[in-house]
């Protein structure tokens, strides 16, 4: 197949493949893979690849244009039907703790890496197809993905980037022209759904679980080799690998994880399945499965129907990230051999998170950066209690709050905030909110920062628009009926999420009543 110029210019780098051992077998037969970091694995061609959507922003990272030069050829390439020169596809081996229990080998069960591309700015970027067919790590699955989950990943990956949150990216969405059987809620009602493939892009897809699997198997030499590669490739500023540098690397992973989770909480994002195999070594949001967004403020909210205990609920995410980091610390022990040093890094994680999250909350509320931490947190916790009791929409409330200043009369302030409530607060909740507003205004009155600067800072921390589940579900329903306009409109809107966009005002509203119990809106599963 002749390649258009844009795809022909892509250049692959083989550092990962050259530095790390491969599985000697090259068939996609599911099996336990030992002594290897990855397995050679070609994508399984699909019947009728069709390019459904293309992210110009992500394409620019790879040196590609805002639109593909040849959509048909691009669809064939990013469906896995045609390999680019220099591409040597593979799936990687990792394990993980799932819902707190060691699950053994997991690996890329439907994700196949085309390889590492040298990006437009010289960065090395891994390009991965999710839903490209069976691999040695597929177990009993088919290695495919459905359109609904693929749209959700494609949309949210790009939305998170534009929200300023560390994340993997998504280049394009390709329809396969094939049906995929899925039981969405594991209740025995399987049905055929349209298949799709997302092309994901990141500096690395290395996860905590990549290190856990080799530690669990006692493959210490391989563990050290992978850690050395990670440091020299992704953390070169730390120096040449050594015990001290291993500790420094773990400390940096802790710091990046703290920043990532603080950002999640800032915008009301719930990952939904924070297993150790779903946490990135680079502190990137990875694996958009049963994620969700806070509508009415509820710290116990989890969108994942399989998370019956609420382990991965909104307010639990920082704690779970710490637990996952402790699993990574245990995995690194055979090469670090210094429990005290690793424990200190875990303490740093907590400190990094508390400092970063408080800083973000101060921006969200327009509080002084140098305020007294204990007093600020007391005010913030009072607000959280008010939002929960009153059933306020988290995003709309914080965005509206920026329009209020220290001299705004309480009645006027409540009127400004009214669009954020799903129902009028009862007397008790209303009184709590009034008391909080007075305390907050009193704090603003003592600030030296001009109101216009405060509003700018608040609006930079509080998005005007987030890709709520019901918005994604609307795009999915339309796409399943061959209407991609809803998805494209939403993709366009989320590119500037902190800017008021009158043309998209219908997207920046409370969750509609129909979405309260709609599958794909309030309740999701890992079925994809």
C-alpha positions in Angstrom: 0.0 0.0 0.0 1.6 3.4 -1.0 1.9 5.6 2.0 1.0 9.3 2.0 3.8 11.7 2.9 2.7 12.3 6.4 2.8 8.6 7.4 5.9 7.9 5.4 7.8 10.5 7.4 7.2 8.7 10.7 10.5 7.3 12.1 10.6 4.5 14.6 13.2 4.2 17.4 14.1 0.7 18.7 15.6 1.5 22.1 12.9 -0.3 24.1 13.1 -3.4 22.0 16.9 -3.4 21.9 17.4 -2.8 25.7 14.9 -5.4 27.0 14.4 -9.1 26.4 11.6 -10.4 24.2 9.4 -13.5 24.5 11.0 -16.1 22.1 7.6 -17.2 20.9 5.7 -14.9 18.4 2.2 -16.3 18.4 -0.8 -14.7 20.1 -1.8 -17.8 22.0 -2.6 -16.8 25.6 0.1 -18.1 28.0 2.3 -17.3 30.9 5.3 -15.3 29.6 8.4 -15.5 31.8 11.9 -14.0 31.3 10.6 -11.3 29.0 9.3 -7.7 29.1 7.3 -8.0 25.9 6.0 -10.4 23.2 6.1 -9.9 19.5 2.5 -9.6 18.4 1.0 -8.3 15.2 -2.5 -6.7 15.1 -5.3 -8.8 13.7 -6.7 -7.1 10.5 -10.3 -5.9 10.6 -12.9 -6.1 7.9 -13.6 -2.5 7.0 -11.5 0.1 8.8 -13.0 3.6 8.8 -11.5 6.8 10.3 -14.1 8.2 12.6 -12.2 11.0 14.3 -8.8 12.5 14.3 -7.2 14.7 17.0 -5.2 17.5 15.4 -3.6 18.4 18.8 -2.2 14.9 19.3 -1.3 14.5 15.6 1.0 17.6 15.9 3.0 15.7 18.6 3.9 13.1 16.0 4.5 15.6 13.2 1.3 14.8 11.5 -1.2 17.3 10.1 -4.4 18.6 11.5 -6.2 16.1 9.1 -4.7 13.0 7.6 -3.5 13.3 4.0 -5.2 10.0 3.1 -8.0 9.0 5.5 -8.4 5.5 4.0 -4.7 4.7 4.3 -4.6 6.2 7.8 -7.6 4.1 8.8 -5.8 0.9 7.6 -2.6 1.8 9.4 -4.3 2.7 12.7 -6.6 -0.3 12.6 -3.5 -2.5 12.3 -4.3 -3.7 8.7 -1.1 -2.2 7.4 2.2 -1.8 9.2 4.4 1.2 8.7 8.1 0.7 7.7 10.1 0.3 10.9 7.2 -0.8 13.0 7.8 -4.0 15.0 4.5 -4.5 17.0 4.5 -6.1 20.4 2.4 -6.4 23.6 4.0 -5.9 27.0 4.0 -8.2 30.1 2.9 -6.9 33.5 1.0 -8.0 36.5 -1.0 -6.1 39.1 -3.1 -5.8 42.2 -6.8 -5.6 41.3 -9.1 -4.4 44.0 -6.4 -5.0 46.5 -5.6 -8.6 45.5 -2.6 -9.8 43.6 -3.9 -11.0 40.2 -0.7 -12.4 38.7 0.2 -11.9 35.1 -2.1 -9.5 33.2 -0.3 -7.7 30.3 -1.6 -6.0 27.2 -4.6 -8.1 26.5 -5.9 -6.1 23.6 -3.3 -3.2 23.3 -0.6 -3.6 20.7 2.3 -1.2 20.5 3.3 -0.3 16.9 6.6 1.0 18.3 8.2 4.3 19.5 8.1 7.2 17.1 10.4 10.2 17.2 8.0 13.1 17.6 8.0 16.6 16.1 10.0 18.0 19.0 12.4 15.0 19.2 10.6 13.3 22.0 10.2 9.5 21.9 6.4 8.7 21.8 5.0 5.2 22.0 2.1 4.6 19.6 -0.4 1.9 20.7 -3.5 0.4 19.2 -6.2 -0.5 21.8 -8.6 -3.1 20.5 -6.3 -4.5 17.8 -6.8 -8.2 18.5 -5.5 -11.1 20.6 -2.1 -11.1 22.3 -0.4 -13.7 24.6 -2.0 -11.7 27.5 -5.6 -11.9 26.3 -6.5 -14.9 28.4 -10.0 -15.8 27.4 -10.8 -12.5 25.7 -11.0 -11.5 22.1 -8.6 -8.6 22.2 -11.2 -6.2 20.7 -12.9 -3.1 22.0 -16.4 -1.7 21.3 -17.3 1.7 20.0 -18.8 3.0 23.2 -15.7 2.4 25.3 -13.4 3.6 22.5 -15.2 6.9 22.2 -15.0 7.4 26.0 -11.2 6.8 26.0 -10.6 8.9 22.9 -12.7 11.8 24.2 -11.4 11.7 27.8 -7.8 11.4 26.9 -7.9 14.6 24.9 -10.2 16.4 27.3 -7.8 15.6 30.2 -4.9 17.0 28.3 -6.7 20.3 27.6 -7.8 20.4 31.3 -4.0 20.5 32.1 -3.9 17.0 33.6 -1.1 14.6 32.9 -2.5 11.9 30.6 -1.9 9.5 27.8 -3.2 11.0 24.5 -5.4 9.7 21.7 -4.6 10.2 18.1 -7.6 8.8 16.3 -10.7 6.6 16.5 -11.2 3.9 13.9 -14.3 1.8 13.3 -13.5 -1.8 12.5 -16.6 -2.7 10.4 -17.0 -5.7 12.7 -19.3 -6.6 15.5 -18.1 -7.5 19.0 -20.1 -9.5 21.5 -20.2 -7.9 25.0 -22.1 -8.4 28.2 -22.1 -4.7 29.4 -23.1 -5.4 33.0 -22.1 -9.1 33.3 -25.7 -10.0 33.8 -26.0 -12.6 31.0 -27.4 -10.2 28.4 -24.6 -10.2 25.8 -25.2 -8.4 22.5 -23.3 -7.5 19.5 -21.9 -4.0 19.4 -19.8 -2.1 16.8 -16.1 -2.5 17.2 -13.5 0.2 17.3 -9.8 0.9 17.9 -8.2 3.9 19.6 -4.7 4.9 18.8 -3.0 6.0 22.1 0.2 8.0 22.4 2.4 8.5 25.4 6.1 8.9 26.3 5.7 5.5 28.0 2.9 3.0 28.9 5.0 1.5 31.7 2.9 0.8 34.7 3.5 -0.2 38.3 2.6 -3.7 37.3 5.5 -4.0 34.9 7.8 -4.1 38.0 5.5 -6.1 40.2 5.4 -9.1 37.9 9.1 -9.5 37.9 9.4 -9.1 41.6 6.7 -11.6 42.2 8.4 -14.1 40.0 11.8 -13.5 41.6 13.3 -12.3 38.3 15.5 -9.8 40.0 17.9 -9.3 37.1 15.1 -8.5 34.8 13.5 -6.2 37.3 16.8 -4.3 37.6 17.2 -4.2 33.8 13.8 -2.7 33.4 14.4 -0.2 36.1 17.7 0.8 34.6 16.0 1.3 31.2 13.3 3.4 32.8 15.8 5.7 34.5 18.1 6.2 31.6 15.2 6.7 29.2 12.6 8.6 31.2 14.5 10.0 34.2 18.0 10.7 32.8 18.4 13.9 35.0 18.6 11.6 38.0 22.0 10.2 36.9 23.3 6.8 36.2 21.4 3.9 37.8 22.5 3.1 41.3 20.9 2.4 44.6 20.6 6.1 45.3 19.2 6.8 41.9 16.7 3.9 42.2 15.4 5.6 45.4 15.3 9.0 43.7 13.4 7.5 40.8 10.8 6.1 43.1 10.5 9.4 44.9 9.8 11.1 41.6 7.2 8.6 40.7 5.6 9.4 44.1 5.7 13.1 43.4 4.2 12.8 39.9 1.4 10.5 41.2 0.5 13.0 43.9 0.2 15.8 41.4 -1.9 13.6 39.0 -4.4 12.6 41.7 -4.6 16.2 43.0 -5.6 17.3 39.5 -8.2 14.5 39.4 -9.8 15.8 42.6 -9.5 19.4 41.4 -11.8 18.8 38.4 -14.0 16.0 39.9 -12.6 13.1 37.9 -13.0 9.5 39.2 -10.7 6.9 37.5 -13.0 4.1 38.6 -10.4 1.2 38.5 -7.1 2.3 40.2 -5.5 -1.1 40.1 -1.7 -1.1 40.2 -1.7 -2.1 36.5 -3.6 1.1 35.7 -1.1 3.5 37.3 1.7 5.0 35.2 5.3 5.2 36.1 5.4 8.7 34.5 2.4 9.9 36.5 0.1 9.9 33.5 -3.6 9.2 33.7 -3.9 5.8 31.9 -6.6 3.3 30.9 -9.9 5.1 30.7 -12.3 2.4 31.6 -15.3 2.9 33.9 -14.3 6.4 34.8 -16.8 9.2 35.8 -17.1 12.8 36.7 -18.7 14.3 39.8 -22.0 15.9 39.0 -23.7 16.5 42.4 -20.9 16.6 44.9 -20.6 13.1 46.5 -17.2 12.0 48.0 -18.5 8.3 47.9 -19.3 8.4 44.2 -17.9 5.6 42.1 -19.0 5.0 38.5 -17.7 1.4 38.5 -20.6 -1.1 39.0 -18.0 -3.8 40.0 -16.6 -1.6 42.8 -19.3 -2.6 45.3 -17.2 -1.6 48.3 -16.4 1.9 47.0 -12.7 1.2 47.1 -12.0 3.5 44.2 -14.6 6.2 45.1 -13.8 9.9 44.4 -12.6 10.7 47.9 -10.6 7.5 48.2 -8.3 8.1 45.2 -5.4 9.7 47.1 -5.3 7.0 49.7 -5.5 4.2 47.0 -2.7 5.9 45.0 -0.6 5.7 48.2 -1.4 2.0 48.7 -0.5 1.3 45.1 2.8 3.1 45.5 3.5 0.9 48.5 3.0 -2.1 46.2 5.5 -0.6 43.8 7.9 0.0 46.7 7.7 -3.7 47.7 8.4 -4.6 44.1 11.5 -2.5 44.0 12.9 -3.8 47.3 14.9 -6.6 45.7 17.1 -4.1 43.9 16.9 -1.2 46.3 17.2 -3.2 49.5 16.5 -0.2 51.7 13.0 -0.3 53.2 13.6 2.9 55.2 14.5 4.9 52.1 11.4 3.7 50.2 9.2 4.4 53.2 10.5 7.9 53.3 9.5 8.3 49.7 6.0 7.1 50.6 5.9 9.8 53.3 7.0 12.3 50.6 4.0 11.2 48.5 1.6 12.2 51.3 3.4 15.5 51.7 3.4 16.2 48.0 -0.3 15.4 47.7 -1.3 17.5 50.7 0.7 20.5 49.5 -0.3 20.3 45.9 -4.0 19.7 46.6 -4.2 22.5 49.1 -2.6 24.8 46.5 -5.1 23.8 43.9 -8.0 24.2 46.3 -6.8 27.7 47.2 -6.9 28.6 43.5 -10.4 27.1 43.2 -11.7 29.2 46.0 -9.5 32.3 45.4 -7.8 32.0 48.8 -4.4 33.5 49.4 -1.5 31.2 48.6 0.3 32.0 51.8 -2.7 31.5 54.1 -2.7 29.4 57.3 -3.1 25.8 56.1 -5.1 24.5 59.0 -7.6 27.4 58.8 -7.9 27.1 55.0 -8.6 23.4 55.2 -11.2 23.9 57.9 -13.0 26.4 55.5 -12.6 23.9 52.6 -14.0 21.0 54.6 -17.0 23.1 55.6 -17.6 23.8 51.9 -17.4 20.1 51.1 -20.0 19.4 53.7 -22.2 22.1 52.3 -21.9 20.9 48.8 -22.8 17.4 49.8 -25.8 18.4 51.9 -27.2 20.8 49.3 -26.7 18.5 46.3 -24.7 21.1 44.4 -23.0 20.5 41.1 -19.2 20.6 41.8 -18.1 22.2 38.5 -20.9 24.7 38.2 -20.7 25.8 41.8 -17.0 26.6 41.7 -17.2 28.3 38.4 -20.1 30.5 39.6 -18.3 31.3 42.9 -15.7 33.3 41.0 -18.5 35.9 40.1 -19.0 36.7 43.8 -16.8 39.1 45.8 -16.5 40.2 49.4 -19.2 42.8 49.1 -21.8 40.8 47.2 -25.1 40.6 49.2 -25.9 37.1 50.4 -29.2 37.0 48.6 -27.5 38.0 45.3 -24.7 35.5 45.9 -27.3 32.7 46.4 -29.0 33.7 43.2 -25.7 33.6 41.3 -25.1 30.1 42.7 -28.6 28.8 42.1 -27.9 27.1 38.6 -25.5 24.8 40.4 -28.2 23.1 42.5 -30.1 20.1 41.3 -32.9 21.0 43.7 -33.4 23.9 46.1 -31.4 23.2 49.3 -33.5 22.5 52.4 -33.5 24.9 55.3 -30.6 23.3 57.1 -28.4 23.0 54.0 -29.2 26.6 53.0 -28.2 27.9 56.5 -24.9 26.0 56.3 -24.2 27.5 52.9 -25.0 31.0 54.0 -22.7 30.6 57.0 -19.9 29.3 54.7 -20.4 32.1 52.2 -20.0 34.7 55.0 -16.8 33.1 56.3 -15.4 32.9 52.7 -16.3 36.6 52.0 -14.7 37.6 55.3 -11.5 35.9 54.1 -11.7 37.6 50.8 -12.1 41.0 52.5 -8.7 40.7 54.1 -6.9 39.7 50.8 -4.6 42.1 49.0 -5.1 40.4 45.6 -7.3 42.5 43.3 -10.7 40.9 42.5 -10.0 40.7 38.7 -6.8 38.7 39.4 -8.6 36.5 41.9 -11.3 35.7 39.4 -8.7 34.9 36.7 -6.9 32.5 39.1 -10.2 30.8 40.1 -11.4 30.5 36.5 -8.0 28.9 35.5 -8.5 26.3 38.2 -12.3 25.7 37.7 -13.3 24.4 34.2 -16.3 25.9 32.5 -16.8 22.6 30.8 -16.0 19.0 31.6 -16.8 15.9 29.4 -19.5 14.6 31.7 -20.6 11.0 31.3 -24.0 12.0 29.9 -22.3 14.1 27.2 -20.1 11.2 26.2 -23.1 8.9 26.2 -25.0 11.3 23.9 -22.0 11.2 21.5 -21.9 7.4 21.7 -25.6 7.0 20.9 -25.3 9.3 17.9 -22.1 7.5 16.7 -23.8 4.1 16.9 -26.4 5.6 14.6 -23.7 6.8 12.2 -23.8 10.4 13.3 -20.4 11.6 14.3 -21.3 15.3 14.5 -22.2 15.1 18.3 -18.7 13.6 19.0 -16.9 16.2 16.9 -18.8 19.1 18.5 -17.9 17.8 21.9 -14.3 17.3 20.9 -14.2 20.9 19.7 -15.7 22.2 22.9 -13.3 20.5 25.2 -10.2 22.0 23.6 -10.8 25.2 25.6 -12.5 24.0 28.7 -11.7 27.0 30.9 -13.1 29.5 28.4 -16.8 30.5 28.3 -18.0 29.4 24.9 -21.6 30.6 24.1 -21.9 28.3 21.2 -21.6 25.3 23.5 -23.6 26.7 26.4 -25.9 23.6 26.2 -22.9 21.4 27.2 -22.0 23.3 30.3 -25.1 22.5 32.3 -26.2 20.2 35.1 -26.8 16.5 34.4 -30.3 16.1 32.9 -32.8 13.9 34.7 -32.8 11.3 32.0 -29.1 10.6 32.8 -29.5 9.9 36.5 -29.9 6.1 35.9 -28.9 5.8 32.2 -26.3 3.0 31.6 -23.1 4.7 30.5 -24.0 7.9 32.5 -24.2 7.0 36.2 -23.2 3.3 36.0 -20.4 1.7 34.0 -18.6 -1.5 34.0 -15.2 -2.8 32.9 -16.8 -4.4 29.9 -15.4 -2.8 26.8 
